[in-house]
């Protein structure tokens, strides 16, 4: 008997400081922001993350388009 796979956990959490990276990410003066919403669920293993930037704009990214910024 095959065990069901455990639900995949989101890579980032609300409040995480991140940097948007990668060739598909629109260029902006400052790509640092905070994760403000997680789109997806444990059943849907592909999460997207709403990031609000320092200039109060926001955009949605896949996890591979983000890097966590460690607090100093």
C-alpha positions in Angstrom: 0.0 0.0 0.0 1.3 3.4 -0.9 1.2 6.1 1.7 -0.3 9.5 0.6 2.3 12.2 0.3 2.5 14.7 3.1 1.2 18.2 2.1 4.0 20.4 0.9 4.7 23.4 3.2 4.9 26.9 1.8 8.5 28.0 1.3 7.9 31.5 2.7 5.6 32.8 5.4 3.7 36.1 5.7 6.1 38.7 7.1 9.2 37.2 5.5 11.5 39.7 3.9 12.4 38.7 0.4 14.1 39.9 -2.8 12.5 39.2 -6.2 15.0 37.7 -8.6 15.2 36.0 -12.0 14.8 36.9 -15.6 11.0 37.0 -15.5 10.9 39.5 -12.6 10.1 43.1 -13.7 13.0 45.5 -13.1 12.4 48.0 -10.4 14.6 50.3 -8.4 14.4 48.2 -5.3 13.3 44.5 -5.5 13.2 44.0 -1.7 9.8 43.5 -0.1 7.7 41.6 2.5 5.4 38.6 1.8 1.9 39.8 2.5 -0.2 36.9 1.2 0.2 33.3 0.3 -1.9 32.0 -2.6 -2.4 28.3 -2.7 -3.0 25.5 -0.3 -1.6 22.2 0.9 -3.6 20.4 -1.7 -2.2 22.6 -4.4 1.5 22.2 -4.0 2.4 25.2 -6.2 2.3 28.3 -4.0 2.4 31.9 -5.2 3.4 34.8 -2.9 2.1 38.4 -2.9 5.0 40.7 -2.1 4.6 44.3 -1.1 7.6 46.5 -1.9 9.0 49.5 -0.1 7.3 51.9 -2.6 3.9 50.3 -1.6 3.5 48.5 -4.9 2.9 44.8 -4.9 3.2 41.8 -7.3 2.8 38.0 -7.2 5.6 35.6 -7.6 6.4 31.9 -7.5 8.7 30.7 -4.8 11.7 30.2 -7.2 11.5 33.9 -8.1 12.1 34.9 -4.5 15.1 34.8 -2.1 14.7 35.2 1.7 16.6 38.2 3.2 18.0 37.3 6.6 17.4 39.9 9.3 20.7 41.5 10.4 
